[in-house]
Amino acid sequence: MNGITRPRLHRRWRHWRPVFDSLTFLAVLAGLGWVIVEGAGTLHYNWQWYRVPQYLYGFENGVFRPGPLLHGLGVTLELTGWSLLLTLAFGLTAALLQRSSSWTGHAVARVYVEIVRNTPLLVQLYLVYFVLAPILGMDRFAAAVLALAIFEGAFAAEIFRAGIEAIPRGQWEAADALGLSRYAVYRCVILPQAIRLVLPPLTGLAVSLIKHSALVSVIAVADLTTEGRNLIADTFMTFELWFTVAALYLALTTSLSLLVNWLERRLPVRGGEQG
């Protein structure tokens, strides 16, 4: 009897599992909504959601005009894009230096990684803005890009190093047997395979970079967080604007994750082609 009942119950559970998961998700959302509404109720907060759209967009003489929040989102995208490019450059350079035969290069890369990973980003941001920026003649936007890239680059270095070391030893030996130079080994054999391995953790790093970019508001870069804080100071719409800012960040990070997942599925496997 048990031998017949258990498979049948298992099949029924598999059939109803999506429904159960959906109901659980909706229940969690309802619970969070109740907590938020009750919390705001105890503060006697006056919700004014109808005023939020004007801070996102508007129309002048039939022409679309981005509001302060969309303008801040554009600055955040630009900041993230430049920072991500520098992050990849710093990370890959540090990873290769750690694997180089040069004692000096290895030491410099190791010190960079350890110091940056074990100090707060906010402290590094202040140091770059108040110390390096005046020396190098950088504005606040460039200082923010550099600080974010230096911080995230240390984590990217470990991701790249792990991806390179995960390549089977036979790939290195086969490349050496072909007489390839060290540069050609990395460019044609190792890095193409390592890219697929490091793509998921690099996606997480990019999402972290987007969230960490909110800290640049402390040096008055007009990003999404700064625009939200300015609007809250003017309108006192604390909950509505912070929820809107959070939703914009969530849409941005979710879109990035979906894009990278799409690219990952279409990235060709080159593991055995160069060996």
Secondary structure, 3 states (H helix, E strand, C coil): CHHHHHHHHHHHHHHHHHHHHHHHHHHHHHHHHHHHHHHHHHCCCCCCHHHCHHHHEEEECCEEEECHHHHHHHHHHHHHHHHHHHHHHHHHHHHHHHCCCCHHHHHHHHHHHHHHHCCCHHHHHHHHHHHHHHHHCCCHHHHHHHHHHHHHHHHHHHHHHHHHHCCCHHHHHHHHHCCCCHHHHHHHHHHHHHHHHHHHHHHHHHHHHHHHHHHHHHHCCCCHHHHHHHHHHHHCCHHHHHHHHHHHHHHHHHHHHHHHHHHHHHCCCCCCCCC
